[in-house]
Amino acid sequence: MINFTVEPEFQAKLDWMASFVRDECETMDLLFPGQGIMYDMEHTKARAHLKPLRDQVKAQGLWACHLGPHLGGPGYGQVKLALMNEILGRSSWAPTVFGTAAPDTGNMEILAMFGTEGQKAKYLQPLMDGQICSAFSMTEPQGGSDPTHFTCKATRDGDEWVIEGEKWFISNARYSAFQIVMAVTNPDNPPHARMSMFLVDSDTAGIEIIRNCAVIGEPADEGSHAYIRYNAVRVPLDAMLGEPGGGFKVAQARLGGGRIHHAMRSVGRCQRAIDMMVERAVSRQTRGRKLGDHQFAQGLVADSVIELEQLRLLVLKTAWTIDEIEAGRLPNGAARNLIAMSKVAMAKVLHDVIGRAQQMHGSLGLTSETWLAQFWAGVQALAFADGPTDAHRSQLARSLMKDVVPSPGLFPTDHSPTRLAVAMKRYPEARG
């Protein structure tokens, strides 16, 4: 039986989070705007303001809540995480305040799953403590996110690996203490067994950030998505994360969690947009009536609420399924299609709901005087994050069609005349 309820004690934590995010995290959004500031350890004013907020989060037992107990975290489970992330999704700073900011979350997970004790001590612990941030260096300029087209390689030379090649759109590399780099190590293996992962300190000789690319709405000099060239970057043999040729496996373990967590937070963003939309509808007048008295405006609100509730329930069902898998009550892979569905639905609902909220606000929705324009700029980024949406639509369709048996005859199995003929043979007395 599917159940999304939580005990009263945890509901109290959610209530605390809702107030804290509104009063403190959304205030940080105003005081320290800009994506890069959240990861810039040298921004002393932001870091000074951040520390006491993080201390409050830790005192509530809500720090790094995405990690299970076997990975060093509190182990709330995915349903509770969905309810928490819906609240965090309302604020850009909230994930950083709560120790759940990407790409650090995914990097923590794979370090916990695949890292040696030495790697965990050097990289995972300071990452979990919020002392450093990291980058995940996977996508390439010629191959995008398709690992079968990657050319960045790592070649063994004595007791070192030598990394050469280019990576594209590596978020927060300019602020990172280390990078997890995916490189081809076994070129003769099947496509998905050619790559390995490496832990590389960001100050290692040979790492060249060609430029930091800005996205929609960012000043060009504040971009935080790096185009990187690795010029014979040397790392020791023990820098490999996981097994040789196991890079794709590590990446999939990381990206699966990211997809559902992005969907969880998108629910919160959409809810905040709807809150703004309905307030605007009852506050503004046009043609002698409140905006919300016009049917077109009512349609914007109704469509948004319906679509968001559908997404929320899909995300919660996906989260519940993952919890059931981890508890051994459902088989591995039971959530794969649901995760793909959440990824696809998230991109569309986020696009539509925030767009409608902007429409309701008119010119104000295009300005920096509300957060709508900033979140609108991130809509397409989330559509591309953790694999493009269209790839997940294709994967979902293939999965659904994989075991379907073709109809045996000329017409479909649900062909009414054919089924009627069979029924008449079974029940001849029904004739006439």
Residue pairs with C-beta under 8 A, 6 or more apart in sequence:
2 317
2 320
3 320
4 79
4 316
4 320
6 14
6 79
6 80
6 83
10 76
10 80
13 60
13 61
13 62
14 83
14 84
14 87
16 60
17 62
17 84
17 87
17 88
18 87
20 56
20 57
21 87
21 88
21 90
21 91
21 94
22 90
24 53
24 56
24 97
25 53
25 88
25 90
25 91
25 93
25 94
25 97
26 90
26 91
26 93
28 46
28 49
28 50
28 53
28 91
28 93
28 97
29 91
29 92
29 93
29 371
31 46
31 49
32 38
32 43
32 45
32 46
32 49
32 93
33 374
34 218
34 222
35 92
35 218
35 222
35 224
36 172
36 174
36 175
36 222
36 223
36 224
37 43
37 46
38 46
38 92
38 93
38 96
38 101
39 96
39 101
39 133
39 172
39 175
39 176
39 224
40 46
40 175
41 47
41 132
41 133
41 175
50 96
50 97
53 97
54 63
54 97
54 99
54 130
57 63
57 97
57 98
57 99
61 74
62 74
62 84
62 98
63 74
63 98
63 99
64 72
64 73
64 74
64 98
64 99
64 100
64 108
64 128
65 73
65 74
65 76
65 80
65 81
65 84
65 98
65 99
65 100
66 73
66 81
66 100
66 105
66 108
66 109
66 257
66 261
67 73
67 74
67 75
67 108
67 109
67 112
67 128
68 75
68 326
69 75
71 108
71 109
71 112
71 113
72 112
72 124
72 128
73 128
76 84
77 319
77 323
77 326
78 260
78 318
78 319
78 320
78 322
78 323
78 326
79 316
79 319
79 320
79 323
81 261
81 264
81 319
82 260
82 264
82 267
82 315
82 316
82 319
84 264
85 100
85 261
85 264
85 265
85 267
85 268
86 264
86 265
86 267
86 268
86 271
86 312
87 94
87 268
88 94
88 95
88 98
88 100
88 265
88 268
89 264
89 265
89 266
89 267
89 268
89 269
89 271
89 272
90 268
90 269
90 271
90 272
92 371
92 374
95 101
95 102
95 105
95 265
99 128
99 130
100 261
101 133
102 171
102 258
102 261
102 262
103 134
103 135
103 136
103 171
103 172
103 258
104 127
104 133
104 134
105 257
105 258
105 261
106 136
106 254
106 255
106 257
106 258
107 127
107 134
107 136
107 180
107 254
108 124
108 127
108 128
109 253
109 254
109 257
110 180
110 197
110 241
110 242
110 250
110 253
110 254
111 119
111 120
111 123
111 124
111 127
111 241
112 120
112 124
113 250
113 253
114 197
114 241
114 242
114 246
114 250
114 253
115 123
115 124
115 241
116 238
118 238
119 199
119 238
119 241
123 134
123 177
123 178
123 199
126 132
126 177
127 133
127 134
132 176
132 177
132 178
133 172
133 175
133 176
133 177
134 172
134 176
134 177
134 178
134 179
134 180
135 170
135 171
135 172
135 173
135 176
135 178
135 179
135 180
135 202
135 226
136 170
136 171
136 179
136 180
136 254
137 167
137 170
137 173
137 179
137 180
137 181
137 182
137 200
137 228
138 145
138 147
138 167
138 170
138 182
138 251
139 145
139 167
139 168
139 169
139 170
140 149
140 150
140 151
140 152
140 165
140 166
140 167
140 168
141 166
141 167
141 168
141 227
142 149
142 151
143 149
143 150
143 151
144 168
144 388
145 387
145 388
145 391
147 182
147 191
147 192
147 194
147 195
147 247
147 248
147 251
148 191
148 192
150 165
150 182
150 183
150 184
150 194
150 195
151 165
151 184
152 163
152 164
152 165
152 166
152 167
152 181
152 182
152 183
152 184
152 230
153 163
153 164
153 165
153 183
153 184
153 185
153 187
154 161
154 162
154 163
154 164
154 181
154 183
154 184
154 185
154 196
154 198
155 161
155 162
155 164
155 185
156 162
156 185
156 237
157 234
159 236
159 237
160 234
160 235
160 236
160 237
161 185
161 198
161 234
161 235
161 236
161 237
161 239
161 240
162 232
162 233
162 234
163 181
163 183
163 198
163 200
163 206
163 230
163 232
163 233
163 234
163 235
164 230
164 231
164 232
164 233
165 183
165 229
165 230
166 210
166 227
166 228
166 229
166 230
167 181
167 226
167 227
167 228
167 230
168 227
168 228
169 213
169 225
169 226
169 227
170 179
170 225
170 226
170 227
170 228
171 224
171 225
171 226
172 224
173 179
173 202
173 209
173 212
173 226
173 228
174 209
174 212
174 224
174 226
175 224
176 202
177 201
177 202
178 199
178 200
178 201
178 202
179 199
179 200
179 202
179 207
180 197
180 198
180 199
180 200
180 241
181 197
181 198
181 200
181 230
182 195
182 196
182 197
182 198
182 247
182 251
183 195
183 196
183 198
183 247
184 194
184 195
185 194
185 195
185 196
185 244
185 245
185 247
186 193
186 194
186 195
186 196
186 244
186 245
187 194
188 194
189 245
192 248
193 245
193 246
193 248
194 245
194 247
195 245
195 247
195 248
196 240
196 241
196 242
196 243
196 244
196 245
196 246
196 247
197 240
197 241
197 242
197 246
197 247
197 250
197 251
198 235
198 239
198 240
198 241
199 235
199 239
199 240
199 241
200 207
200 233
200 235
200 239
204 233
204 234
204 235
205 233
205 234
206 230
206 231
206 232
206 233
206 234
207 228
207 230
207 231
207 233
208 228
208 229
208 230
208 231
209 226
209 227
209 228
210 226
210 227
210 228
210 229
211 223
211 226
211 227
212 223
212 224
212 225
212 226
212 227
213 223
213 225
213 226
213 227
214 220
214 221
214 222
214 223
214 224
214 225
215 223
215 225
215 377
215 378
215 381
216 377
216 380
217 373
217 374
217 377
218 224
218 377
241 250
242 249
242 250
255 386
255 387
256 339
258 385
258 386
259 339
259 340
259 342
259 343
259 386
259 387
259 392
260 315
260 318
260 319
260 322
260 339
260 342
262 343
262 346
262 382
262 385
262 386
263 311
263 315
263 318
263 342
263 343
263 345
263 346
264 315
264 319
266 311
266 346
266 349
266 350
266 382
267 308
267 311
267 312
267 315
269 350
269 354
269 375
270 304
270 308
270 311
270 349
270 350
270 353
270 354
271 308
272 371
273 304
273 353
273 354
273 356
273 357
273 372
273 375
274 301
274 304
274 305
274 308
274 353
274 357
276 357
276 360
276 361
276 370
276 372
277 300
277 301
277 304
277 356
277 357
277 360
277 361
278 292
278 301
280 291
280 357
280 360
280 361
281 290
281 291
281 292
281 297
281 298
281 301
281 360
282 290
282 291
282 292
283 290
283 291
284 290
284 291
285 291
286 294
287 294
291 297
291 360
292 298
292 301
297 360
300 356
300 359
300 360
301 356
301 360
303 352
303 356
304 352
304 353
304 356
304 357
307 349
307 352
307 353
308 349
308 353
310 345
310 349
311 342
311 345
311 346
311 349
314 338
314 341
314 342
314 345
315 342
315 346
317 338
318 335
318 338
318 339
318 341
318 342
321 330
321 334
321 335
321 338
322 335
324 330
324 334
325 331
325 332
325 334
325 335
336 399
337 396
337 399
337 400
340 392
340 393
340 395
340 396
340 399
341 396
343 386
343 387
343 389
343 392
344 389
344 392
344 393
344 396
346 382
347 379
347 382
347 383
347 389
350 379
350 382
351 379
351 383
354 372
354 375
354 376
354 379
355 376
355 379
357 365
357 372
358 365
358 366
358 372
358 373
358 376
359 365
361 370
361 372
364 370
365 372
365 373
366 373
367 373
368 374
383 389
407 413
409 418
411 417
411 418
423 430
424 430
424 431
